Amino acid sequence: MNRHLSTFLFLAAAGLIALGLTMLTSTSAWVRNIESPYHFLTKQSSMVLLGFVAACVAARFPLEKLRSLAPWMMACICVLLTLCFVPGIGVTIYGSSRWIQLPVIGQFQPSELAKLVIVISIAAWFARWQADVHTFARGFLLPGIIAGVPLILILLETDVGSALSISVTLMVMFICVGTRLRYIVPSAIGAVTLAFLYLKNNPNRWGRIEAWLDLENPVHQLDRGMQQWRALLALGNGGPTGVGLGNGVEKFGTLTFAHIDFIFPVIGEELGLPFTLGVIVCYVVIAIAGFGIAMQASTYFQRCMALGLTSIIVIPAIQNIAVTTALLPNDGLPLPFVSYGGMSLVFSMAAVGMLIGIHRTSPVVVNQLYPLEKNMRIAVKL
């Protein structure tokens, strides 16, 4: 089983990517204000090729080199996140300043790269100070400050969904490396309190929560709760078997962002329960394979990194599925590997490549029988 973790990981990610391209064929043709009906499909296909190259490079890149470059990568990502607020470089869409416009690369979302950089930097920190993970300064405060700087910048972009997924990933890493709970629990309570105060004083965000709590209200169904309400209708319309690929009706404008954040309900409407459960099974396989690779890794840095890389794929998937099934308020987070989004796809595939690279350098555990085990008998003489 341990030898084939990379195979299972690759097959699960490939299955999700194939399903995503298929659903983009069905949904992207109905997006408004787009000249070519398959503009998003063509662009996403090119990003799959770029992501495959990124995954191959990441799988072969020396891991210790990543560890040594972690401080410089953290400094660069903080600069990129800061550029989101610079006029002429930062791009604001739907009230969120998450993107920057670069001359050669074009429109770029630094928060997607920040997920990888934060994981690598925290893994490098704990590998450097693994003997002090139980202390307050080196086991909690200083790594919290290191990760907190880009996290605050992402939160200021009003990218609450990404900030939440990164925070949960950091909590998983801190707990697993051995940071004391007496440091983590009060900080988590304080963070939840501050988040509540922020949401309470943000009319747009608080309006989403009120709509989520009362989706049956016709007022919310035509306003902030429309996406989640139409998503539930899409899932109900599909039923166990679905209405057939391309035959869904909610994507015709009533379910906005059907090709991005709310692609999961379209899968349920058109392909039915087997494919929605199949998506969930794929993420479960990714989680099992990723955590298995972390347990099998040969160094402390690789174990921490594999744990974080798996979390930044699985946790956003849990968030997206919970939002589209109305278990959580709407936060605008795409479904990894499936939703349209070039940078999300490329860096998710790079994360898979890093996990495969970690597994490739891990020792193979072979269970051996004890010598003479079958020939020895031990009896108790009464």
N, C-alpha and C positions, 0 to 999 in steps of 0.2 A: 504493500500500500504506500509506504513512504517513498518508494522509488518513483512512483507515478503521480505524485502530487502536482508536479509541473504540468503533466499531461492533462489532468483534470482541470487545473486552473486555466490552461490555454483553451480547452474545449468549451468551458463555461463562458469565458469572455468572447470567444469566437461566435458561439451561439447567440449571445445577446447582441453582438454587432450585426450579425446577419438578420436577426429579427428587427433591429432598429432600421436598417436600410430598407427592409421590406415594408415596414410601416410608414417610413418617409415617402415611399412610392405612393402609398395610399393617401397620406394626409397633406403632403407639401403642395400637391397640385391645386389645393383649394385655399391656400393662403392668399390673403388680399394684397394688392399693390405689388405683385411680383409678375414681371413680364414673362419669364419662362416658367411653365408649370412644374418643371423638375429642377429648378435652380438649387433648392436645398439638398436634393438627392445627389446632384452632381458635385456640389461642394463638399458634402459629407463623405462621399466616396473618395475624393482626393485626400481628405483628412484621415481616412482609414489607411491609405497608403503611407501618408506621413507618420501616422501613429505606429504603423508596423516597423518603419525604419527606426523611429524613436525607441520602440520596444527592443529591437535587435541591438541597438547601440547600448541601451541601458543594461541589457542582459550581459554584455561583454565588458562593460566599463568597470575598472578596478574599484572595488568597494572601499578600500582604504583611501583611495584618492578622493572619493566623495567625502569621506570623514575629514580629511585635511582641508577640503575646500568649503566645509560647512560655514565657517564665519564669513567668508567672502560672499557666498550665496545668500546668506541672511541679509547682509548689508545691501546687496543688489536688489533683492526682492522688496526691501523696505523703500528703496529709491523708486522702484517701479510702482509700488502701491501709492506713494506720495504723488507721483505724476498724474494719478487719476484726478487730482484736485487742481492741476495746473491748467489755466485757460489756454486753449489752442491745442493741447495734447490730450487732456481728459475728455471723454465722451460720456454724456449723460443721456440715458434712455429710460423712460418711464420713471423719472425721478431718482434713479440710482446712478451713481458715478463709479461704475465698476470697470470701465474700459479705457484704454488709451489708444491713440492713433499714432503708429510709428511709420516712418517713410517706406521701409522695405517690407516689413512684416504685415502692415495694415492694422486692422482693429484687433486688439489683444486684451485678454482679461487676466491681469496679474494674479488675482486670487486663486486661480486654478494652479498656477505654478507655485504659489505660496504654500499650498497644502503639502506638496512634496518637500519643499525646502524646510518647512517647519518640522516635519517628521525626521528628515535627515539630521537637522541641527540638534533636536532634542535627543535623538539616538546617539549622536556623537558626544553630547554633553554627558549623558549617563554612562557611556562607555569610558569616558575620561575620569569620571568621579564615581565609579560603581561602588567603591568602598564607603562612600558617604551618602548613599541614597536615603538613609534613615535620618539624616540631619536636616534641620530646617533650612539652612542657607543653601547648601549645594544640592540637597535632595528635593527642595520645593521652591524656595524663593527665587533663586537666580535662574533656574530653567523656566520658571513661570514668567519672569521678566523678559527673558529672551523670546519666548513664544508670544508674550502679551503685546509686544510692540506691533508686529504685523497683524495680530488679531484685532487690536483696537483700530488700526487703519482700515481693515476690512469691514469692521462694524460701522465706522464713520462713512463708508461708501453706501451704507444702508443695505449691505448684503448680509442680512441677518441669518439666512439659511446656511450660508457657507461658514459664518462665524460660529453658529451652533454646532455644525458637524465637526469643525476643527476642535472646538472646546471638548466635545465628547471624545474625540480621538485622543486628545491630550490627557484627559482623565483616565482613559483606558491604559495609556502608556505609563502614566504616573503610578497607577495602582499596581500594574503588573511588575514594574521594576522594584517595587517595595517602598514607595513613599508612604509615610505614615498617614493613616486615615484621620488622625486628629488635626492634620494640616489641611487635608483635602476637603473634608466635610464642611467645616466653617466657611471655607472659601467658596465652595459650591453654593451654600445657602446665601452667602453675600452676593454672589453673581446672579442667582435667581431673583433676589430682591431688587437688585439694580436693573435687571432686565424687565421686571414687572413695572418698575417706576418709569422706565424708558417707554415701554409699550403703552402705559396708561396716559402718558403725556404726548403720544404721537397719534393724532386723530386717524390717520390712514391705517396704521397697524392695529390700533384698538378697534377700529371699525371692522377689520377682517376677523378679529376674535369674536366680536359680537355677532357677526354674520355666521361664523362657524358654529356658534352655540345655538343658533336658531335658524337653521337652513330651511325649515318648513315655512318660514315667514315669506310671503310673496314679495315683500319689499326687498329683502335680502337676496331673493332669487333673481331679481333684476338688477342688482347692484354688486356689492362686494362679494356676496356669496354665490354669484352666478356660476363661476368656474367649477366650484366643488359640487354644486347642485346638478349642473349638466353632466359632470363626471359620473355622479351616482346614477343619473338617468341612462347614461351610455352603458354602464356596467349592467344595469337592470335590463336594458333593451337587448344586450347580447345574450344574457342567460347562460346556461351551461355550454351551449354549442356555438354561439356566435351567429351573426347574420351573414357571414361570408366576407372574405377579404375585399375591401373596396366598397362594401355595401353599407357601411356605417353612415348615420345621418347627423350625428352631433358635431362632426368635424366641419360641417358646412356653415361655419361662422358662429354657431351658438356656443360651442366649446372652444374658446380662444386658447391659443398656444397649444393646440392639439398635437403639433409636431415637436414641441419642446417639453414644457413642464408636465403637460397632461396627456402624454402619449400612452401611458398605461391604461387609462379607461378606454381608449380607442382599440387597444389590443383586446381588451375584454369584450368590447361591443362587436368587433368583427371576427375575432378568432375564438372567443369563448374561454371557458374555465380552464381547459387543458393548457393553453398558452400563458394565461396569467399565473397559474400555478407553476408552469415551466420556468417563467421568469424568476419567481421566488426561489425555486429549486436551484437555479443557476447561481444566484447570490449566496445561497446556503453552501453550495459546493465551493465557491470562491472563498467564503469565510473558513470552511473546514480546511481547504488546501493551504490558504495563507497562514492560518494559525499553526497548521502542521509543519509548514516550512519554518516558521518562527521557532517551534520547539526543537526542530532538527538542526538549526543553524549552529555553526561551529564557534562563533564569537559572540560576545555580549552586544556589540554594535549591530551585528546582523540580526540578532534576535529582536532587539528593540525596533530596528528599522522595518523588519518584516511585519511585526505587530502593527506598527503605525500605517504602513502601506495598505495592509488589508483593511484596516479600519476606515481609511479615507475613501475606500471604494464601497464598503458595505453600509456604513452609517448613512451617507447621502441616499443610498438606495432605500433604506428603511424609511428615511424622512419623506422621500418622494412618494412612495407607495402609501404611507400613512396619510399624506396630504390629499392625494387623489382619491382615497377612500373615505375622506372626511374624518379620520381619526386624529388629525392635527390641523391647526390653522394653516392657511395658505402662506407659504414662505418663498415661493419662486425658485425652487431648486430642481435642476434637471435629473433625469434618471440615467446613471452612468452607463455608458456603452450603447444606450438605446435612444435617448433623446437627441435631437439636433443640437449641435454645439461643438465646433471644431476643437477649441482648446481643451474642453472637458474630455473629449474623446482621446486626444493625443496624449494628455498627461495621465489619463487612466490607463491607457495602453503602456505608457512608459512605466507606470507603477507595476503593472503585470510583468513587464520585462525585468525590472529590478528584482521582483520576487523570484522569477525563474533563475536569474543570475545568482541569487543567494542560495537557492536550492542546488544549483549546479556545483557550487563550491562546498556544499555541506557533505560531511562524511556519510557513507552508507552504513546503516546499522544492520548487522547480521546477527540474528539470534543463534547462538551455538549451544549445543548440549554439553552438559558437564561430562568430563571423562568418566567412563565406566558407569554412567548413570543407569544403564539398563542391566548391568551385571551386579550391582550392589544391592544388598538387602539389609535393612536395619530392623532388628526385633527387640522387644522389651521382654526380659526374662523375669517372670514372676516367681 
